[in-house]
Amino acid sequence: MKRPFIRLIAALTASLVVLAQPAAAQSILRDAETESLLNDMAGPLVTAAGLQPRDVHIVLVNDDSVNAFVAGGQTVYVHSGTIAAADSANEVQGVIAHEIGHIVGGHVALAGQATRGPMGISLLSLLAGVAAIAAGGSEAGMGMIAAGQQVAQSNYLAFSRAQESSADAAGARFLNGAGITGRGYLSFFKKMQQLEFRYGITRKVGFMLDHPVSGDRIANLTETLEDSPAWKKPSDPALEERFRRVKAKLKGYVDEPERTLAAFPATDQSIYAHYARAYAWHKAGYPDKAAAETEALVRAKPDDPYFLEMRGQIMMESGDPKGALVPLRRATELSRSNPLIATTFGHALIATEDKANFPEAIRVLRVATQRDDDNPWAWMQLGTAYEQTGDTARAALATAERAQMMGDPRTAVVSARYAMANIPANTADWIRAQDIAMTAGDAASAEKKKRRR
């Protein structure tokens, strides 16, 4: 879904950049509990769409706008503002279903093809206009440029609206196919409709939008959703409870402490309030108050891995890594070594600066990186643990993994070659170092050739 405001496209090339690198300037929020929830919410929809749940990733972006998008591949990016605006997990499922519709429809690839025509129109009108201006016809030349840009813009926006309508319909099919009520899908569109009213967006300006107006989307989807047996089925209560927790937790993490504490005053003793206030007090620099909130959570549910994780994280970040080991070790055990929780535990073991803890840190972090190799922070911690134990070869291998992930092929190839020279040949770590040295070497050579041009 896209932001409910008019996009006046001055340059179609700007749209291409957004499509190619939509999250480049935005930070990704990673949290074990949130990722587990989003994956469980999306799983039935992914299956209904004929895709494999293990191949589709839902990524949370730290952005307070109400938005979600795909950028090629099978990854759905959801803005934190969408979670904040939603009243239920079911509403977010509607958003995810829509974005899966874009994936199944191959819309990102099609959008790239669709811009070629408008780009050609824009460039031709620009060249013709410049030629006319050079010949002395400034008004005629400017008119040619403006007309060409308008036609190009109109063509592209019409294509975008068609894609959005297609994704709307696909999202409804996936919800119905998964046996999930579409009530949240429609109610979220109604939220978007209210935003459109606020900004004065009506059908009269529909031709200037890159998506259909929400009123039309609601009208087009209502019958399909209401005719499904799933329409009267209540949303999964367990998912809704988990959503309320995550929403409160996210608010405490991303909002200013004052706003969080106003939304969750001390009189509110719910789990959600404790969750939100724990982060708010931590961010505001009140470790004792943050600790009191996490203690209340753990008292309520002593074996909840996410409550234990938060308690340990706040203890560690407040300067008590040794004290954080007990809750983080337990959280790691209860979560079956969830890689994000295990990475925090490994970091705490290293932060104690106790050499006796480094072997355990290596064991924990190796498991974490095996289960989630797309985590630069985990690789950094593993490299630090190896360095502290004198294993410089494997420290270099961890550095190579991180550098390759971060798009730094020169560091990756140098580190990988050092690892190969100092790790026994043909072992698993040596083979991995060899793989990185080859792929990073090719990438570094390509970068070098590019710079020479």
LINBELPE-V258075 format. One record per pair of residues at least 12 apart in sequence whose C-alpha atoms are under 7 Angstrom apart, sorted by sequence separation. I is the first residue (numbers start at 1). J is the second residue. D is the distance in Angstrom with one decimal. If there is no record, write none. Layout:
i=[I,I]
j=[J,J]
d=[D,D]
This chain:
i=[67,129,278,312,349,383,400,66,129,264,294,312,365,400,420,65,419,420,64,66,67,129,278,312,346,383,400,61,63,64,65,66,128,129,260,261,277,278,294,311,312,329,382,383,399,400,57,58,59,60,61,62,63,64,65,260,294,328,365,416,56,57,58,59,60,61,62,63,309,346,380,397,416,39,55,56,57,58,59,60,61,125,126,261,274,308,309,346,379,380,396,397,38,60,125,260,291,308,325,362,379,396,416,417,193,416,192,193,309,342,343,379,380,396,397,76,125,257,274,308,325,342,362,379,396,413,248,252,257,324,325,361,413,189,248,251,252,306,343,393,394,122,249,253,257,271,305,342,376,393,121,122,245,248,249,252,253,257,321,358,413,244,248,252,412,413,70,74,189,305,339,376,393,69,122,305,321,322,393,29,121,287,321,358,409,28,29,186,309,316,339,409,28,29,119,339,27,28,118,347,409,410,26,27,118,343,350,409,26,72,397,404,71,118,118,115,182,164,183,22,161,181,182,160,161,180,181,20,42,157,160,161,179,181,19,41,45,157,169,176,181,157,172,181,42,176,181,180,107,3,3,2,102,1,2,101,1,1,99,98,101,98,101,98,98,97,94,97,97,94,95,94,91,1,90,91,91,91,12,49,48,45,48,45,48,45,44,9,90,89,89,88,89,88,84,83,4,4,5,4,6,7,6,7,37,34,33,32,32]
j=[79,141,290,324,361,395,412,79,142,277,307,325,378,413,433,79,433,434,79,81,82,144,293,327,361,398,415,77,79,80,81,82,144,145,276,277,293,294,310,327,328,345,398,399,415,416,74,75,76,77,78,79,80,81,82,277,311,345,382,433,74,75,76,77,78,79,80,81,327,364,398,415,434,58,74,75,76,77,78,79,80,144,145,280,293,327,328,365,398,399,415,416,58,80,145,280,311,328,345,382,399,416,436,437,214,437,214,215,331,364,365,401,402,418,419,99,148,280,297,331,348,365,385,402,419,436,272,276,281,348,349,385,437,214,273,276,277,331,368,418,419,148,275,279,283,297,331,368,402,419,148,149,272,275,276,279,280,284,348,385,440,272,276,280,440,441,99,103,218,334,368,405,422,99,152,335,351,352,423,60,152,318,352,389,440,60,61,218,341,348,371,441,61,62,152,372,61,62,152,381,443,444,61,62,153,378,385,444,62,108,433,440,108,155,156,156,225,211,231,71,210,230,231,210,211,230,231,71,93,208,211,212,230,232,71,93,97,209,221,228,233,210,225,234,96,230,235,235,163,66,67,67,167,67,68,167,68,69,167,167,170,168,171,170,171,171,171,174,175,184,185,185,184,95,184,185,187,188,119,174,174,174,177,175,178,178,178,153,235,239,240,240,243,243,247,247,192,195,196,196,208,209,209,210,242,246,306,340,341]
d=[5.5,3.8,4.5,4.3,5.8,4.2,4.1,6.4,5.9,7.0,6.9,6.9,6.7,6.8,5.9,6.6,6.3,6.6,6.6,4.9,6.0,5.2,5.2,5.4,4.7,5.0,5.2,6.4,5.2,5.7,4.8,4.5,7.0,5.3,6.7,6.3,6.8,6.2,7.0,6.8,5.3,6.4,6.6,6.3,6.5,5.4,6.5,5.9,6.1,5.9,5.9,6.1,5.5,3.9,6.8,6.8,5.3,5.3,5.7,4.9,5.0,4.7,4.9,4.8,5.0,4.7,5.4,6.0,6.6,6.0,6.8,6.3,6.8,6.6,6.7,5.7,6.2,6.0,6.1,5.9,5.9,5.8,5.0,6.9,5.2,5.1,5.5,5.9,5.5,6.7,5.0,5.6,6.4,6.3,5.0,6.4,7.0,6.4,6.8,6.1,7.0,6.6,6.3,6.1,5.1,5.3,6.5,6.5,5.6,6.2,5.9,6.9,6.9,6.7,5.5,6.5,4.9,4.5,6.7,5.5,6.5,6.8,6.1,5.8,5.6,6.7,5.5,4.2,6.8,6.9,6.9,6.7,4.7,5.9,7.0,6.3,6.2,6.9,6.2,6.7,6.3,5.4,5.4,5.6,6.7,6.6,4.3,6.1,5.2,4.5,6.0,5.3,5.4,6.4,4.9,5.0,6.8,6.1,5.2,5.9,5.3,7.0,5.1,5.1,6.1,5.7,6.5,6.3,6.7,5.7,4.2,6.9,5.6,6.3,6.0,6.0,6.0,5.7,6.3,5.4,5.9,6.4,5.6,7.0,4.7,5.9,5.7,6.2,6.6,6.5,6.3,6.8,4.6,6.0,6.9,6.2,5.9,5.9,4.2,6.2,6.1,5.7,6.7,5.5,7.0,5.7,6.6,5.3,6.5,5.7,6.2,6.7,6.3,6.5,6.4,6.6,5.6,5.8,6.8,6.7,5.3,4.8,6.0,5.3,4.3,5.5,4.5,6.5,6.6,7.0,6.3,5.6,5.0,6.7,5.9,6.3,6.3,6.4,6.9,6.1,5.9,4.8,6.5,6.9,6.8,6.2,6.6,7.0,6.8,6.4,5.9,5.5,5.4,5.8,6.8,4.4,5.5,6.6,6.9,5.3,5.0,5.5,5.5,6.8,4.3,4.4,6.9,6.4,6.8,6.2,6.9,4.3,3.9,6.8,4.9,5.4,7.0,5.7,6.6,5.8,5.3,5.5,5.5,6.3,5.5,5.8,5.5,6.4,6.3,6.5,5.4,6.2,5.6,6.9,6.4,6.5,6.5,6.6,6.9,5.7,6.3,6.2,5.3,6.9,7.0,6.1,6.5,5.9,6.7]
